[in-house]
Amino acid sequence: MFRALNLLFSPEPEWQKAALKPPHFLTVLFLSIIPLMAVALAVEGWSLVKYGEVFRGLAPRAVSVERAITYEVCYGVLSLVVIFLGARLLQNVGKSFNLNSGFGACFILISLGYSPIFLARLLDALPQINTWICWVVGVALSFRILYHGVALWLRPEQTKGFGLLLVSFMYILVLSALVQFASIQVLQGRFLKNVIENEPPELIVPETNGSD
């Protein structure tokens, strides 16, 4: 978890340190990505239940615990699937660039490149902020991490580095947007209707003082 945070503020030194002592991809998964994702989604889920969510620009509406859990689990599972598939894709693309990076190295790059999108879920805990703005912030920070990661972690030839950066970033850009869209449909009750309640969420009425 701290590795992902360090990459956010000082990506170049952190990638250089990782290159000197490469971690196992399972270590990154279980000690960095999953804890970060769990904390971010737990905070967002708590906020959904506590303060509600703004649907289509209207006033915040209450979200049930069941709907919030389904939404967060869906987002987390889909994100992990995207990360694993992205690692395999990058590995195959790397072979076409004559880059002999293993699955573990590609997984570390994609997963840590995806980590700012998880961090942006903390910002998304505020119902007044549009969820897509949070996604844009996460994707922009993702590019910064990938930019240094491709050069310092995968170490491709200079003429091939831009191609690998473009492939990895476009993959995260497109697939994270699809995950975001699918999860929003779950939150709004359009997907997984057999798992979550079907009735529309209730409008949150601000509390008033007894003297009002």
C-alpha positions, 0 to 999 in steps of 0.5 A: 500500500505504501509503495503505491502511495510513494509512487504517487508522489515520487514515481522515479525514485520509487521505480528505481528502488524497485528495479534494484530489488524487484518484488514478487508480483504476489507481494505487490498484489497482496501487500499493495494493491488489495489493501489499497483497493479495500481501504478506498472502496470501504471509505467510498461504500461507507460514504454512499450509505451515510450521505447517499449519491447524486443521481443524474444531477439531482439531490443526494439519494440514500443508498442501501448497505446491500446496494453499496456492497454490491457496487463496491464488490463489482468494482473491485472484482472487475478492476482485478480482472482488468489488471490481470488481463492487462498484464498478460496483454502487455507481456504479449505486446512486449514480445513483439517489441523483443522485450523479454519481460515476464508476467510478474514484471508486467503485472507490477507495472499495470497494477501500480499504474492502476493504483491512482484510480483506486486512490481517486475513489477516496475523492469519490466518497464526496457525493458532491463531486462527479464520479467521472471527475474522480476517474479523470484525476486517477487516470491522469496520475496513472499516466505519470506513474506509467511514464516512469515505470515503462522506462525504469522498470521494463527498460525497453529500447528508447525507440520502443518505450513510447509504444509500450507506454501508449499500449499500457496507458490506453489499455488502462484508460479504456478498460477502467472507463468500462469498469467505471461505467458498469459499476455505475449501472450496478449502483443505479440498479440497472445491472444485477437486479436480482442481487440488489433491491429494485425500489428507487433510492429514497431522497435524503432529507436534511436534518432540522433542529427542533426549534425550526 
